Amino acid sequence: MGKYARILYRDQIYSVEVTEQGLLTEQGEILPTEVVEWLPPAQGMMYALGLNYADHASELDFKPPERPLVFIKTHHTYTGHNSTTWRPDNIDYMHYECELVVVIGKTAKNINREHALDYVAGYTLCNDYAIRDYLENYYRPNLRVKNRVATTPVGPYIVDKEDIKDPMNLSLKTWINGELCQQGNTKDMIFDIAYLIEYLSHITTLQPGDMIATGTPKGLADVKVGDRVEVEIEQIGKLTNYIVSERAFWNKSH
C-alpha cells in the first residue's frame, strides 16, 4: 500500500514511493519533492470517457449516453504535475476536466464486473483539457480536441487501490488561480468503474499501466495563458498545471 510516482532527477528517471520524508527511490535514497520533475505515473493507453456525468452532458446540451462514449489518448499527450500546457492560438474556448483515473494492474480480458476491481492497481487523476472549438457532431473528440502534445496532465502519483475505501464516493474540485470553479463527486458517474472495466475488457485487452479516465462533472470554465489550474480528488491528491501560449511552449520545447 502507498503512493508511487515516476520522476526525473539529474537526467535520470526513477520510480519512487511518496513518503512523509520525501521520495524514496528503489536504491533507498530520499529525494526532496521540490528538486525533481514529476512525470506521468503511468504510460499505458488511456481510455477516456466522454459525458460520464449527466450534469456535464446537460451543460453541453447533450443527452446522457446510453452506452459509454470512449476515445483513446496516447502517451505523447501526457504531462506531469507542475508542468505547462499550451493554449493554441486563435481559439475561443479551452477548458479543464478534473477526472478520476483508474490504473490497470494486470492483464484484463472479458472480465465480469463482480471481479473487475481485482484488476485495478490504483488510482490517480488527470486534467483532460478540451479545445471546444473543434468538437464535432455528437461529442466526437477528434485529435484537435483531445490528443495534442502535453495537454493531459496526469499524477502526481498513483495511490494503491487498498488505500481507497470507496472510489465511487470521492469529491472532485478544480481551481483557476485559487478560485474554486468546479465541484462534483464520483458517485454521480453514469457508468461506474466496475462496469467500465467489464465493458472495455470485452472490446479490447487492458494491459498493466493502461488507464481509464472516468469523465468530469459540470462546472467548466475557459482557461487563459498565465492561469494556474489545480484539480483535486479526495484521497487521491492535487495536480497543478500552468497554461502558456503556443509560441512559448514550442519555443521552450525546441
Disulfide bonds with the S-S distance in Angstrom:
none
